[in-house]
Amino acid sequence: MSHVTIYTRSMCGYCARAVALLKQKNADFTEIDAGMNAAARREMFEKSNGSRTFPQIFVGDTHIGGCDDMMVLERAGKLDAMLAADL
């Protein structure tokens, strides 16, 4: 199973929605609160090629984007395969 890393910030509805879906799928994930943490935000920017919106989601080393991007993968039936793969 792929490990998911999700960079979030507090009071972010998109972050909460993305985390809720990961929990629903029993995904193995680490949530990093980068809202007030400059080092974590800088790490997120670098890993995501400059994306500054929250959340930013990585399945293994693959950047899948934000909440809306993850929901598109879910609706297309592709998210489960990504989570199950050994990326």
DSSP file (Angstrom, degrees, kcal/mol; ACC not computed):
  #  RESIDUE AA STRUCTURE BP1 BP2  ACC     N-H-->O    O-->H-N    N-H-->O    O-->H-N    TCO  KAPPA ALPHA  PHI   PSI    X-CA   Y-CA   Z-CA
    1    1 A M              0   0    0      0, 0.0    83,-0.2     0, 0.0     2,-0.2   0.000 360.0 360.0 360.0 138.0    0.0    0.0    0.0
    2    2 A S        -     0   0    0     81,-2.5    26,-0.5    83,-0.3     2,-0.4  -0.507 360.0-126.4 -76.7 142.5    1.3    3.5   -0.9
    3    3 A H  E     -a   28   0A   0     -2,-0.2    57,-3.2    24,-0.1     2,-0.4  -0.742  22.9-147.6 -87.8 136.5    1.9    5.9    1.9
    4    4 A V  E     -aB  29  59A   0     24,-2.9    26,-2.6    -2,-0.4     2,-0.5  -0.866   8.7-163.6-106.7 136.9    0.2    9.3    1.5
    5    5 A T  E     -aB  30  58A   0     53,-2.5    53,-2.7    -2,-0.4     2,-0.5  -0.988   9.6-173.7-116.9 128.5    1.5   12.6    2.7
    6    6 A I  E     -aB  31  57A   0     24,-2.7    26,-2.9    -2,-0.5     2,-0.6  -0.981  13.9-152.1-127.7 123.2   -0.9   15.5    2.9
    7    7 A Y  E     +aB  32  56A   0     49,-2.7    49,-1.4    -2,-0.5     2,-0.2  -0.827  30.7 166.8 -92.6 123.9    0.1   19.0    3.7
    8    8 A T  E     -a   33   0A   0     24,-2.7    26,-2.9    -2,-0.6    27,-0.7  -0.705  27.2-147.1-128.1 175.7   -2.7   20.9    5.4
    9    9 A R    >   -     0   0    0     -2,-0.2     3,-0.8    24,-0.2     6,-0.1  -0.971  36.2 -92.9-141.7 156.0   -3.5   24.0    7.3
   10   10 A S  T 3  S+     0   0    0     -2,-0.3     3,-0.1     1,-0.2     5,-0.0  -0.279 105.4  22.7 -68.7 154.7   -6.1   24.6   10.1
   11   11 A M  T 3  S+     0   0    0      1,-0.2     2,-0.6     2,-0.1    -1,-0.2   0.780  86.1 137.8  61.7  31.2   -9.6   25.9    9.3
   12   12 A C    <>  -     0   0    0     -3,-0.8     4,-2.3     1,-0.2    -1,-0.2  -0.926  40.1-164.4-110.9 111.8   -9.3   24.6    5.7
   13   13 A G  H  > S+     0   0    0     -2,-0.6     4,-2.3     1,-0.2     5,-0.2   0.872  91.9  52.0 -62.7 -38.4  -12.5   22.9    4.4
   14   14 A Y  H  > S+     0   0    0      2,-0.2     4,-2.4     1,-0.2    -1,-0.2   0.892 109.4  50.5 -65.0 -39.2  -10.7   21.3    1.5
   15   15 A C  H  > S+     0   0    0      2,-0.2     4,-2.7     1,-0.2     5,-0.2   0.935 110.8  48.4 -62.7 -46.3   -8.1   19.9    3.8
   16   16 A A  H  X S+     0   0    0     -4,-2.3     4,-2.3     1,-0.2    -2,-0.2   0.895 111.6  50.0 -61.7 -40.8  -10.7   18.5    6.1
   17   17 A R  H  X S+     0   0    0     -4,-2.3     4,-1.9     2,-0.2    -1,-0.2   0.912 112.2  47.1 -65.1 -43.0  -12.6   16.9    3.1
   18   18 A A  H  X S+     0   0    0     -4,-2.4     4,-2.1     2,-0.2    -2,-0.2   0.917 113.1  48.1 -66.1 -43.6   -9.4   15.3    1.8
   19   19 A V  H  X S+     0   0    0     -4,-2.7     4,-2.5     1,-0.2     5,-0.2   0.901 109.3  54.5 -63.5 -40.6   -8.4   13.9    5.2
   20   20 A A  H  X S+     0   0    0     -4,-2.3     4,-2.5    -5,-0.2    -1,-0.2   0.902 108.5  48.4 -60.9 -41.1  -11.9   12.6    5.6
   21   21 A L  H  X S+     0   0    0     -4,-1.9     4,-1.9     2,-0.2    -1,-0.2   0.914 110.8  50.5 -66.3 -41.7  -11.7   10.7    2.3
   22   22 A L  H  <>S+     0   0    0     -4,-2.1     5,-2.6     1,-0.2    -2,-0.2   0.906 112.4  47.1 -62.5 -40.4   -8.3    9.2    3.2
   23   23 A K  H ><5S+     0   0    0     -4,-2.5     3,-1.6     1,-0.2    -2,-0.2   0.911 108.9  54.6 -65.6 -41.8   -9.7    8.1    6.6
   24   24 A Q  H 3<5S+     0   0    0     -4,-2.5    -1,-0.2     1,-0.3    -2,-0.2   0.854 110.9  46.0 -59.2 -35.3  -12.7    6.6    4.9
   25   25 A K  T 3<5S-     0   0    0     -4,-1.9    -1,-0.3    -5,-0.1    -2,-0.2   0.379 110.0-124.4 -88.9   4.0  -10.4    4.6    2.7
   26   26 A N  T < 5 +     0   0    0     -3,-1.6    -3,-0.2     1,-0.2    -2,-0.1   0.857  48.1 177.1  53.3  38.0   -8.2    3.5    5.6
   27   27 A A      < -     0   0    0     -5,-2.6     2,-0.9    -6,-0.2    -1,-0.2  -0.397  37.6-117.3 -72.3 148.2   -5.3    5.0    3.8
   28   28 A D  E     +a    3   0A   0    -26,-0.5   -24,-2.9    55,-0.2     2,-0.3  -0.787  57.3 157.4 -82.7 106.8   -1.8    5.0    5.4
   29   29 A F  E     -a    4   0A   0     -2,-0.9     2,-0.5   -26,-0.2   -24,-0.2  -0.964  41.0-148.0-141.4 155.0   -1.2    8.7    5.6
   30   30 A T  E     -a    5   0A   0    -26,-2.6   -24,-2.7    -2,-0.3     2,-0.5  -0.985  17.3-151.8-117.2 127.1    0.8   11.4    7.4
   31   31 A E  E     -a    6   0A   0     -2,-0.5     2,-0.6   -26,-0.2   -24,-0.2  -0.883   8.7-166.3-100.7 125.9   -0.8   14.8    7.8
   32   32 A I  E     -a    7   0A   0    -26,-2.9   -24,-2.7    -2,-0.5     2,-1.0  -0.952  14.7-143.8-114.4 115.6    1.6   17.7    8.0
   33   33 A D  E     +a    8   0A   0     -2,-0.6   -24,-0.2   -26,-0.2     3,-0.2  -0.681  30.8 164.1 -79.4 104.1    0.2   21.0    9.3
   34   34 A A        +     0   0    0    -26,-2.9     7,-0.2    -2,-1.0   -25,-0.2   0.321  43.4 101.0-103.7   5.5    2.1   23.5    7.2
   35   35 A G  S    S+     0   0    0    -27,-0.7    -1,-0.1     1,-0.2   -26,-0.1   0.922 102.3  12.1 -59.0 -48.9   -0.1   26.5    7.8
   36   36 A M  S    S+     0   0    0     -3,-0.2     2,-0.7     1,-0.1    -1,-0.2   0.233 108.5  94.6-113.6  11.1    2.0   28.2   10.4
   37   37 A N     >  -     0   0    0      1,-0.2     4,-2.5    -3,-0.1     5,-0.2  -0.878  53.1-168.8-110.2 101.9    5.2   26.1    9.9
   38   38 A A  H  > S+     0   0    0     -2,-0.7     4,-2.5     1,-0.2     5,-0.2   0.870  86.7  51.2 -59.9 -40.3    7.5   27.9    7.5
   39   39 A A  H  > S+     0   0    0      2,-0.2     4,-2.2     1,-0.2    -1,-0.2   0.917 112.2  46.0 -65.5 -42.7    9.8   24.9    7.1
   40   40 A A  H  > S+     0   0    0      2,-0.2     4,-2.4     1,-0.2    -2,-0.2   0.887 112.8  50.9 -67.0 -38.7    7.0   22.6    6.3
   41   41 A R  H  X S+     0   0    0     -4,-2.5     4,-2.7     2,-0.2    -2,-0.2   0.920 110.2  49.3 -63.5 -43.6    5.5   25.1    3.9
   42   42 A R  H  X S+     0   0    0     -4,-2.5     4,-2.4     2,-0.2    -2,-0.2   0.908 110.9  50.1 -61.7 -42.7    8.8   25.5    2.1
   43   43 A E  H  X S+     0   0    0     -4,-2.2     4,-2.6     2,-0.2    -2,-0.2   0.916 110.9  49.8 -60.9 -43.5    9.1   21.7    1.9
   44   44 A M  H  X S+     0   0    0     -4,-2.4     4,-2.2     2,-0.2     7,-0.3   0.923 110.4  50.0 -61.2 -46.0    5.6   21.5    0.4
   45   45 A F  H  <>S+     0   0    0     -4,-2.7     5,-3.7     1,-0.2     6,-0.4   0.922 113.3  46.1 -59.1 -45.1    6.4   24.2   -2.2
   46   46 A E  H ><5S+     0   0    0     -4,-2.4     3,-1.0     1,-0.2    -2,-0.2   0.922 114.7  45.6 -65.7 -45.1    9.5   22.4   -3.3
   47   47 A K  H 3<5S+     0   0    0     -4,-2.6    -1,-0.2     1,-0.2    -2,-0.2   0.820 116.4  46.0 -67.9 -30.5    8.0   19.0   -3.5
   48   48 A S  T ><5S-     0   0    0     -4,-2.2     3,-0.6    -5,-0.2    -1,-0.2   0.236 115.1-110.4 -99.2  14.1    4.9   20.3   -5.4
   49   49 A N  T < 5S-     0   0    0     -3,-1.0    -3,-0.2     1,-0.2    -4,-0.1   0.879  83.7 -39.9  57.9  40.4    6.9   22.5   -7.9
   50   50 A G  T 3 <S+     0   0    0     -5,-3.7    -1,-0.2     1,-0.3     2,-0.2   0.465  88.0 154.9  95.4   2.7    5.6   25.7   -6.3
   51   51 A S    <   -     0   0    0     -3,-0.6    -1,-0.3    -6,-0.4    -3,-0.2  -0.467  16.2-179.0 -65.6 131.5    2.0   24.9   -5.5
   52   52 A R        +     0   0    0     -2,-0.2     2,-0.2     2,-0.1    -1,-0.1   0.435  45.1  98.7-114.1  -2.9    0.9   27.2   -2.7
   53   53 A T  S    S-     0   0    0      2,-0.1    -2,-0.0     1,-0.0     0, 0.0  -0.487  75.4 -84.2 -86.3 159.2   -2.7   26.1   -2.1
   54   54 A F  S    S+     0   0    0     -2,-0.2   -40,-0.2     2,-0.0   -46,-0.1  -0.886  96.1  31.3-113.6 144.8   -3.8   23.7    0.6
   55   55 A P        -     0   0    0      0, 0.0     2,-0.4     0, 0.0    12,-0.3   0.672  62.3-174.2 -81.0 167.4   -3.9   20.8    0.7
   56   56 A Q  E     -B    7   0A   0    -49,-1.4   -49,-2.7    10,-0.1     2,-0.4  -0.999  15.1-159.9-120.0 129.7   -1.1   19.3   -1.4
   57   57 A I  E     -BC   6  65A   0      8,-3.1     7,-2.4    -2,-0.4     8,-1.0  -0.911  12.3-172.3-122.0 135.0   -1.3   15.5   -1.6
   58   58 A F  E     -BC   5  63A   0    -53,-2.7   -53,-2.5    -2,-0.4     2,-0.7  -0.992  10.9-159.9-126.1 127.9    1.4   13.0   -2.5
   59   59 A V  E >  S-BC   4  62A   0      3,-2.7     3,-2.1    -2,-0.4     2,-0.3  -0.934  78.7 -41.7-105.2 110.6    0.8    9.3   -3.0
   60   60 A G  T 3  S-     0   0    0    -57,-3.2   -55,-0.2    -2,-0.7    23,-0.0  -0.583 124.6 -31.1  63.3-128.7    4.2    7.8   -2.5
   61   61 A D  T 3  S+     0   0    0     26,-0.7     2,-0.6    -2,-0.3    -1,-0.3   0.371 116.8 107.4 -96.7   2.7    6.5   10.3   -4.3
   62   62 A T  E <   -C   59   0A   0     -3,-2.1    -3,-2.7     2,-0.0     2,-0.6  -0.731  64.7-142.1 -89.6 121.0    3.7   11.2   -6.9
   63   63 A H  E     +C   58   0A   0     -2,-0.6    -5,-0.2    -5,-0.2     3,-0.1  -0.710  21.2 177.4 -80.2 118.4    2.2   14.6   -6.4
   64   64 A I  E     -     0   0A   0     -7,-2.4     2,-0.4    -2,-0.6    -6,-0.2   0.518  38.0-126.3-100.7  -5.6   -1.5   14.3   -7.2
   65   65 A G  E     -C   57   0A   0     -8,-1.0    -8,-3.1     4,-0.1    -1,-0.3  -0.787  45.1 -30.3 105.0-144.2   -2.4   17.9   -6.5
   66   66 A G  S  > S-     0   0    0     -2,-0.4     4,-2.1   -10,-0.2     5,-0.2  -0.152  75.5 -71.2-103.9-163.2   -5.1   19.2   -4.1
   67   67 A C  H  > S+     0   0    0    -12,-0.3     4,-2.5     1,-0.2     5,-0.2   0.926 128.7  50.5 -59.8 -49.2   -8.4   18.1   -2.8
   68   68 A D  H  > S+     0   0    0      1,-0.2     4,-2.0     2,-0.2    -1,-0.2   0.893 110.1  51.2 -59.6 -39.1  -10.3   18.6   -6.1
   69   69 A D  H  > S+     0   0    0      1,-0.2     4,-1.9     2,-0.2    -1,-0.2   0.902 110.2  48.9 -64.2 -40.6   -7.6   16.6   -8.0
   70   70 A M  H  X S+     0   0    0     -4,-2.1     4,-2.2     1,-0.2    -2,-0.2   0.887 109.5  52.4 -66.4 -37.6   -8.0   13.7   -5.5
   71   71 A M  H  X S+     0   0    0     -4,-2.5     4,-2.7     2,-0.2    -1,-0.2   0.855 106.3  53.9 -66.9 -34.4  -11.8   13.8   -5.8
   72   72 A V  H  X S+     0   0    0     -4,-2.0     4,-2.0     2,-0.2    -1,-0.2   0.927 109.3  48.3 -63.2 -44.5  -11.4   13.6   -9.6
   73   73 A L  H  <>S+     0   0    0     -4,-1.9     5,-2.7     1,-0.2     6,-1.2   0.897 111.8  50.5 -61.3 -39.9   -9.3   10.5   -9.2
   74   74 A E  H ><5S+     0   0    0     -4,-2.2     3,-1.4     4,-0.2    -2,-0.2   0.940 110.7  47.3 -63.5 -48.2  -11.9    9.1   -6.8
   75   75 A R  H 3<5S+     0   0    0     -4,-2.7    -1,-0.2     1,-0.3    -2,-0.2   0.828 110.9  52.9 -64.1 -31.2  -14.8    9.7   -9.2
   76   76 A A  T 3<5S-     0   0    0     -4,-2.0    -1,-0.3    -5,-0.2    -2,-0.2   0.493 114.7-117.9 -82.1  -2.8  -12.8    8.2  -12.1
   77   77 A G  T < 5S+     0   0    0     -3,-1.4     4,-0.3    -4,-0.3    -3,-0.2   0.699  86.6 109.8  76.4  19.0  -12.2    5.0  -10.0
   78   78 A K     >< +     0   0    0     -5,-2.7     4,-1.8    -6,-0.2    -4,-0.2   0.642  54.2  74.7-101.1 -18.2   -8.4    5.6  -10.0
   79   79 A L  H  > S+     0   0    0     -6,-1.2     4,-2.7     1,-0.2     5,-0.2   0.923  92.7  53.0 -66.4 -44.4   -7.7    6.6   -6.4
   80   80 A D  H  > S+     0   0    0      1,-0.2     4,-2.1     2,-0.2    -1,-0.2   0.901 109.2  49.9 -58.1 -41.6   -8.1    3.1   -4.9
   81   81 A A  H  > S+     0   0    0     -4,-0.3     4,-1.6     2,-0.2    -1,-0.2   0.895 111.1  49.3 -64.5 -39.6   -5.6    1.7   -7.4
   82   82 A M  H  < S+     0   0    0     -4,-1.8     5,-0.3     1,-0.2   -80,-0.2   0.918 112.2  47.8 -64.8 -42.3   -3.1    4.4   -6.6
   83   83 A L  H  < S+     0   0    0     -4,-2.7   -81,-2.5     1,-0.2    -1,-0.2   0.843 114.2  47.0 -67.5 -32.8   -3.5    3.8   -2.9
   84   84 A A  H  < S+     0   0    0     -4,-2.1    -1,-0.2   -83,-0.2    -2,-0.2   0.741  96.5  91.9 -80.7 -23.5   -3.0    0.1   -3.3
   85   85 A A  S  < S-     0   0    0     -4,-1.6     2,-1.0    -5,-0.2   -83,-0.3  -0.222  82.4-121.0 -70.2 160.4    0.0    0.4   -5.6
   86   86 A D              0   0    0      1,-0.2    -1,-0.1   -85,-0.1    -3,-0.1  -0.672 360.0 360.0-100.2  76.1    3.5    0.3   -4.2
   87   87 A L              0   0    0     -2,-1.0   -26,-0.7    -5,-0.3    -1,-0.2   0.459 360.0 360.0 -82.8 360.0    4.6    3.7   -5.6
